[in-house]
Amino acid sequence: MIAILIAILILFALLGAPLFSIIIVAAMAGFYSSGIDLSVMAIELYRIADTPILLALPLFTFTGYILSESNTSKRLVRLTQAFFGWMPGGLAIVAFIVCALFTAFTGASGVTIVAMGALLYPALKQAGYKDKFSLGLVTTSGSLGLLLPPSLPLILYGIIAQQMGAGEGISIEKLFIAGILPALLMILLLSLWSIWANRKNSIPLITFSFKNALSASREAIWEIPLPIFVFTGIYTGFFAVSEAAAVTAMYVLIVEVFIYKEIQLSQLAAIIRESMVMVGGILLILGVSLGFTNFLIDAEVPMKLFEICQTFVSSKLVFLILLNIFLLILGAMLDIFSAIIIMVPLMLPIALKYGVDPVHLGIIFLANMQIGYFTPPVGMNLFIAGYRFNKPIIEIYKATIPFMLVLLLAVLIITYWPWLSLVFIS
């Protein structure tokens, strides 16, 4: 039966069928062969709809779409440049910080490259940074920030883990806290590399001006409180995650539509439609995937995979090395949402058997997925950047390699130093 299921999956994938249809056919075939009523699939969909934390997903997605349609990116660039432009490599550091914050709220690295690239790429070149460096920086920064709240992949990982018995004790709040130091480590290492790589270039620094900083702060005065809703509200317990999502969405809607007036009321319907189409796709795949996960658990597939792993992998150290390699390859082939939905139910039980903390596993997973976005030959960011900046794909490959090596070092530190992820939640 397993062979037939695999054949079905491969055939449907080759024919270009939607992901959810591949999963649901495999799940229903598995349940049918086991003599289980197929109504279990409807039950799984209802169980997803009845998950309170799920409210955060569409609300944060809507927030991200609103921000991407406004001039928030320009204000963030000016604000961070006013405060950090005086530092060596200041504009590069500004780019890392802005892209990380922007990706954290939009959740889609492609949006970050398109929105921020138009500002940062020419600005970096004009400031004296080499074309290759500027291109690599913008391409790799497109996925920077997936570990910062309110990242949609963090929320999705938490939802899936909570639906599994192996994921008990995981909360979105813990994942949000766990991702902060690893994300800051990535930004720090990239910033240090940027300073070193441009040490011989005579790049003019921007003299710090209190007047300029005050002006930039006033311009972005309504967006500066955004992180407060997420960080302070959730971590102090004043807001639940879903409540923080609702407050953030309402705040952004009022600010961008009625205060800045950069989004017309007539545009809201289209923005809502686009954002909810994305959410609907995620929820549909999520629902059928959890049904398929139940079949895999009933068939003891994770246990059998663990037994196979034990045959060849005896230590936690070796397991983590192989896990990183596998996730880097996976990240280059699948979008992050599909990768989380398909692989977390299989990986989480196995990782727990090797003594990996489930929250730490989530951070490792997303850190690798972040690099997978620009891993040759098929990383999504590579093609988006090539199209956006009209550059040959080989040139994009070469430009991103130094940044990839720096982030690989960060991933190794994150993987083998669990303290970095767990210090504030243990």
N, C-alpha and C positions, 0 to 999 in steps of 0.2 A: 504493500500500500504506500509506503514511504517513497518508493521508486516512482510510482504513478504520480504522486503529489509533486515530486521534483520535476517530472516531465511536464506536468501541467504548468507549473510556474515558469519553466524555461520557455515553453511554447508561447504562452501568453505574453511574456516579456519580449520575445523576438517579434511578435506581431504588433508590439507597441501599445498593448492594452494599458489602461490606467492602473496605477499601483493598487488602489483599493480593490479593484475587481480581481486582481491576481491573488491578493490576500484572502478575500472572502470565498473565492472558489476553493482554494486550498483548505481553508478552515471548515467550510461546509462539507467538503469531501471527507475530511478527517473525522468530523463528528458523525457523519452518516455511517462511515465504515465501523465506527465504535458503537453504533447503536444508540447514540445520544440524540434527543429531539433537537431539530434545527432551530427551534424557538430560542435556544441559548444565545443566538446571535442578536436577536431583538432585545434580550435581557441585558446583554453587554452594552448595547447602544443606550438603553435606559439608564444603566449604571453610570455611564459617562455623563449623561445629561443631569444626573442627580448629584454630581460632585460639586460641592460649594466652591472650591478653588478654581473651577473651570471658568467662572465669571471673569477672572482676571485676564484670561487669554484674549477674548474679543475686545475688551476695554483697552488693554495696553497696545493691541494691534491698531485699533482706531487712533489712539494717541500718536503712535509712530507715523501713521499715514498723514495725519494732520501736520505734524512737525516737518515731514519731508516735503509737503506742498507749500510751506511758508518760507520765510526768509530767516528762519532760526539758524541755519547753518552759517550764514554771513555774520550774524550777530555773535555767534559762538567763536568764530575765527577772530573777529576783532577783539572780543573780550579777552580771550586767552593770549593773543599776541600782545595786547597792552600790558599784561602782567608777566609774561614769560619771554617776550621778544628781546629783552636785554641780555639773556643768557647765551653763552656759546651754543650754537646749534638751536637757538631759540625757536625759529620757525618750524624746524623739524619736530621739536618737542610739542609745539602748538598743534601740529598736524596729528600727532599720535593721540593727544588728549582729546581734541575735538572729534576725531573719528571714533575713538572709543566711546565717548558719551553719546554720539549720534547713533552708533550701531546698537548701543544698549537699549535705546528707546525705539528705534525702528525695527531692530531684530533682523534686518536683511542687509547683508554686506553689499549686494548689488546696488541697493539704493544709496548706500554711503559713497561708493565710488562715483556714481553718476552725480549725486548732489554735491559732494565735497570736492571731487576731482576737478570740477570746473573752477573752483576757487583756489585750491591748494597747489595743483600742478603748475599753473602759470606763475603763481606767487613764489613757489620754491625756485623755479628757474630764474625769475627776475631778481631774486635775492642772491643769486650766485651759485646755487647748488647745481651740480651736474645733471644733465638730462636723465642719465641712467639711474642715478640715485633717486631723483624726484619720482620717476616712474615706478621704481621698486617700492618706494615709501608709500605712495598713494595706493598701489595695488594691494600690498600686504596689510595696510591699515584698514582696508575695507571690511575685514572681519574682526578687527581688534575691538574688544568690548563685549563679546558674547558671554563673558564671565561676570559682567557687571549687571546689577539689577537695574531695570526690570526685564532682563533679557528673556525673550519668549522661549528659546531653547531650554533655559534653566527651569522655567515654569513647566514646560512639557515633560522634561525628565522627571521632575518631582511628581507630576500627575501619574505618569506611568509607574514609577516606583511605588507610589502609595497604593496603587491598585493591585500590587503583588504582595503576597505574604512575606516575601524576602525583603521588601522595602519598608517594613514597619519602622517607625521612628524617624523617617525622612519627612522633613517639612520644607515648604518653599522658603520660609524665613531662614532656615539653616543653610540652604543652598545659596541664597542671596549673600549671606554673611561669608560663607566659605569661599566664594568667588572673588572677593575684594582684593585680598593680598596677592593671589596668583595673577590677577589682572594688572595690579600695580607693578608686580615683578616684571611682567612682559613689557609694560610701558617704560620702566626704568632701564631694562637691558637694551631695548631698542634706542632709547635716548642716548645712552652711553656709547652705543655703537655709532650713532649718527654724529656725535661730537668727535669721536676718534676718526671716523671715515673722512670728515671734512676739516681735519686739523690743519691741513696745508692750504686750504682754500681761504682766500681773503674775503670772507663773507661779512658784510657790514652788520653791526648789531644795532638794534633799535633802542635808543636811549629811553630809560623809563621816565615817564612823565605822569605825575599825579593827575594833571588835568586830563590827559588822554585816557588814563585808567578810569577816572571818574565819569568821563563822557561815555566810554564803552560800557561801563556798569549801568549807567542810566538808560542806555539804548536797550540793554538786555535785562532790565530790571524785572520784567515780568517772567522771564525764563529762568532766572537764577534760582527761584524757590523750587523749581521742579524736582531736583534731587531730594529736597527736604521731605516732600510728600512720601517718597519711596523709602529713603534711608531712615530718617528720624521717625516717621509715622509707624513703620513696620517694626523697627528695632526696639522702640520704646514700648511697643504693645498698644499704642494708641489706635492704630489701624490694623485690621486684618489685611492680608494681601489683596483680597477682592475689594475691600473698602478703599484701600490706597489706589487701586486701579480705577475705581469709579471717581474718586476725588481728582486724580490726575487727569483723567479724560475730560471731566467737566471743566476743570481749570484751563486746560489747553484749548478747549473749544471756545470758551469765553474770551481768552486772551487773543487768540489768532483771528477770531471772527469779529469780535465786538470792540477790542481795544486796538490791536495793530491793524485790523481790517484788511489783512492780506489774503484772506479766504472769503469769498462771497457766499452768502447763504445758498445761492443757486448751485455752488460747487459741492455742497455737503452731500447731496444725494449720491453723486458719482463717487466721492471719497468713501462714503459708508458702504456703497456697493462693492468697490474694489477691496476694501479691507475685510469685509465679511465673506466675500468669495474665498479669500485666502484662509480665513478661519474655518469656513465650512469644509474646505478640502482637508485641512488638518484634522478636524473633528471626525469626518467620515473615515479617514484612514485610521485614526486613533481607535474608533469604535470597533471596526472589523479586526484591527490588529490585536486588541485585547481579547476578542473572541478566539482568534488564532492562538494567542498566548495560552489561553486556558486549555486548548487542545494539546499544545506542546507539553504543558505541565502534566495533563492527564496521561500523555504518552511517555512521560518521564524523559523527554528529550534533553532538558538541561542537565539532569543527573547523568545521562549516558554521555553527554559531551564532557562533563567533568571527569568521568571515569577514563575517557580517551585522553583528556589533558593530563591526568595523573600518570598515565602510562609513559608520556614523553616529557612532561614538565613536573619536576619534583619540588621546586621552590617557588615562593612568592615572587622573588626577584626576577627569575626567568619568565614567569607568567606575565609580569608587568612589562618586560621588554617586548615580548611577543604581542601583548595587547596594544602597546604604542604603535608598533609596526602595522598591525592589522587596522587600527583606527585611522592612521595616516592614509592608507590605501583606500579605506572605506570613504573617508572624507573627500577624496578626490573623485570618487565615482558617484556618490549619492548626495543629494541635498541634505542639510542637517536635520530637517524635520523627519524625513523618511528614515534616515540612519538611526535616529533616536527611537522612533516607533518600532522599527523592525528588530534592532539589535539589543536594546536595553533589556527586554524580557529574557533574552538568551544569556546575555553577559552577566547580569546582576547576580543570579544564583551561583554561577561559577565563581565570580570574583569573591563573593562572601565565603565560599568554601576555602579560598586561599587567604582569608583574613583581611581582605580589602574593605575598608569602611565604605558603605553605600554612598555617602555624601562625597567622600574623596573620589570615588569612582566617577561620579557625575562631573566633577571638576576635571579629572583626567580625560574623560570622554569629550567634553566640549573644548578643552584646550587643544586636543588633537584635531578635532573637526575644524577648529579655527585655522589651523595650518593647512588642512586638507583643501580649503577653499582656493589656495593658490599653489597646490602641489601639481607639478607637471605629470602627465601631459594634458589632463582634462579638468584641472581645477577651475571652478566656475569663474572666480575672480579674474583669472588670466584672460579669458575670452571677453569678459565685460570690459576690462581695461583696454584690451586690444581694439575693441570696437569704439570705446569712448574716446581714446586718444589717437586712434588711427595709426597704430603701431603694429609691426609684424609680431606674431605670437612668439617667435624665437627670441626677439628682443625683450619681450615681457619676461620670458623664462629667465634669461640672463640677469635681468634687473632685480628679480625677486630672490635669487639664490642667497645673497648675504643676509637678507632679512629673515629668510627661512631658517638658516643655520642658527641665528640668534634666538629665534623662537623655539627651535628644537632644544637648545640648551635650557630655555625656560621650562619647557615641557618635562625635561628630565628632572629638573629641580622640583617641579610640582609633583611629579610622580613618586620620586623617592624621598621626598621630605614632606610627609603627610601633615606635619605640624603647621605648615604654611596655610593649609586649607582648613584645619580643624581646631586651631588654637582658640578661636573665639566661640566655638560651639561645644567644646568638650567640657 
